[in-house]
Amino acid sequence: QKKVYTTPPPFPMVQMSRTVTFVWVFLVPVVLMSDGSSIFAHCLVVFFLTFAFIGLEYVAMEVDDPFGDDAND
């Protein structure tokens, strides 16, 4: 059971999740262009979604290596 906690996630899984996150974030504005809402609403939605997903990516990177040499470790 301890091996499950100490085994890092496989590198291809990390790369694919990162790639899918960035592709999704960059495709959100393209998909929202087909909507009839205002440009201000689109900018807000894109900003908050990008902020959330990139923030989750940084949290995942920190959880992957909790005892590193960063200032917050």
C-alpha positions as CSV (number, residue, x, y, z in Angstrom):
1,Q,0.0,0.0,0.0
2,K,2.9,2.4,0.7
3,K,4.2,1.8,-2.8
4,V,1.0,3.4,-4.3
5,Y,1.7,6.6,-2.3
6,T,5.4,6.9,-3.1
7,T,5.2,6.0,-6.8
8,P,5.2,9.1,-9.0
9,P,2.7,9.3,-11.9
10,P,3.9,8.1,-15.2
11,F,5.6,10.7,-17.4
12,P,3.4,10.2,-20.5
13,M,0.3,10.7,-18.3
14,V,1.6,14.0,-17.0
15,Q,2.5,15.1,-20.5
16,M,-0.9,14.2,-22.0
17,S,-2.8,15.9,-19.2
18,R,-0.7,19.0,-19.6
19,T,-1.2,18.9,-23.4
20,V,-4.9,18.4,-23.2
21,T,-5.2,21.2,-20.7
22,F,-3.4,23.7,-22.9
23,V,-5.2,22.7,-26.0
24,W,-8.5,23.0,-24.2
25,V,-7.5,26.5,-22.9
26,F,-6.5,27.7,-26.3
27,L,-9.7,26.3,-28.0
28,V,-12.1,28.0,-25.5
29,P,-12.0,31.4,-27.3
30,V,-12.5,29.8,-30.7
31,V,-15.6,27.9,-29.5
32,L,-16.9,31.0,-27.7
33,M,-16.7,33.0,-30.9
34,S,-19.7,31.1,-32.3
35,D,-21.8,32.4,-29.3
36,G,-23.8,35.6,-29.7
37,S,-22.7,37.2,-26.4
38,S,-20.6,40.3,-26.0
39,I,-16.9,40.4,-26.3
40,F,-16.5,41.5,-22.7
41,A,-18.4,38.4,-21.5
42,H,-16.1,36.2,-23.6
43,C,-13.0,37.9,-22.2
44,L,-14.2,37.3,-18.7
45,V,-15.0,33.6,-19.3
46,V,-11.7,33.0,-21.1
47,F,-9.8,34.7,-18.3
48,F,-11.4,32.8,-15.5
49,L,-11.3,29.4,-17.2
50,T,-7.6,29.9,-18.2
51,F,-6.8,31.1,-14.7
52,A,-8.5,28.1,-13.1
53,F,-7.0,25.4,-15.4
54,I,-3.5,26.8,-15.3
55,G,-3.8,27.2,-11.5
56,L,-4.9,23.5,-11.3
57,E,-1.8,22.6,-13.4
58,Y,0.5,24.4,-11.0
59,V,-1.2,22.8,-8.0
60,A,-0.7,19.4,-9.6
61,M,3.0,20.1,-10.2
62,E,3.4,21.1,-6.6
63,V,1.5,18.0,-5.3
64,D,3.8,15.8,-7.5
65,D,6.9,17.1,-5.7
66,P,5.8,18.4,-2.2
67,F,9.3,18.4,-0.7
68,G,11.4,20.2,-3.3
69,D,13.5,23.3,-3.0
70,D,10.8,25.9,-3.7
71,A,10.2,28.8,-1.3
72,N,6.8,27.4,-0.3
73,D,8.1,23.8,0.6
